[in-house]
Amino acid sequence: MLPSILGDSQDLSDRTLYWEFFESGFQQTVRQDDWKAVRLKLGGPLELYDLSKDEEHNVAAQHPKVVANFEAYLITARSASRNWPVEELD
């Protein structure tokens, strides 16, 4: 990521980025290529956005295979942490 931070071009198309948010409950976000998947609450449905078009319209219903791939990724993306416990997942 350093080349990108320094302003040099870098191909990151093969990268998957993952975030967790705990400020208002447990939320997850995954970004890969032009796709962004968001889970707004533990056990909630996965929303899917095609960032090449916009970040306002959830297109999960139109792309079930992409959603399934993100769901499979999320199963392994998280490591248990005593500092950030999520009882239902750990």
N, C-alpha and C positions, 0 to 999 in steps of 0.2 A: 504494500500500500504506500510505502514511502515515496516512490516515484510519482504517484498521483498527487500526494500531498505537496510535493515540490514543484508540481506543475508539468512534469514530464508525462508523455502519453504512455499508457500501459493497458494491455488487453486484460480485462478482468472478467471476460464473459464466462469463464469456467468456474468462477467463484460463487459460492453460496454464502450469503450473509444471514446471520441469525441473531435476533434480539429477544430479550425477555424484559417485561416491565412489571414492577410490583407496586407501584405507587397507588393504584386504584384497583387492587386485586391482581390476579395473574393474567398477563397478556403475552402473546407471542407474535412475532413478525419474522417472515423469511423473505429474502429477495434473491432471485436468480434470473439472469438475463433481463427480459422485460416484464417478468412476473413478480408480483408481490402478494404474499399470502398473509392474512391477519386473522388471529383468533383473539376476540375481545374479552373473553372470560373463560375460565377453566371449564372444559367440557362443552364449550360453545361451538357453533359451526365455524368452519374455515371460510373466510371471505377471500376472493381472488380478484386481483386487479391487473389489467394489461397496461403497463405504464407507457407503452408506445402510443396508446390512445388517450388515456386519462387516468386519474386516480380517484374518480368519483363513482364509477359504476361497477358494482360487484358482478363479475361474470362467472362465478363459480358454477352456476347451473349449466352454462354453455360449454364448460371445459372440465368435465368430471375426471378425465385422466390426469390432467395437470393437478387438480385438487388431490387426487389419490397419491400422486408422486410426492406432493408436499406433506401429506399426512404420514406417509411412510418415512420421510426424512425427519419429521418432528418426533417420531418415536425414539430415534437415536440421537437427536440433536442435544438433548439436555443431559447433564450429569448431575447426580444428586449432590446437594450442598447443605451442610448444617447451617450455613449463614443465610441461605435463601431456600428454605424448605417449601416444597409443594407436596403436601402429604398424599394427595390423590395420584401424583405422578411418580413419586420416589419409591 
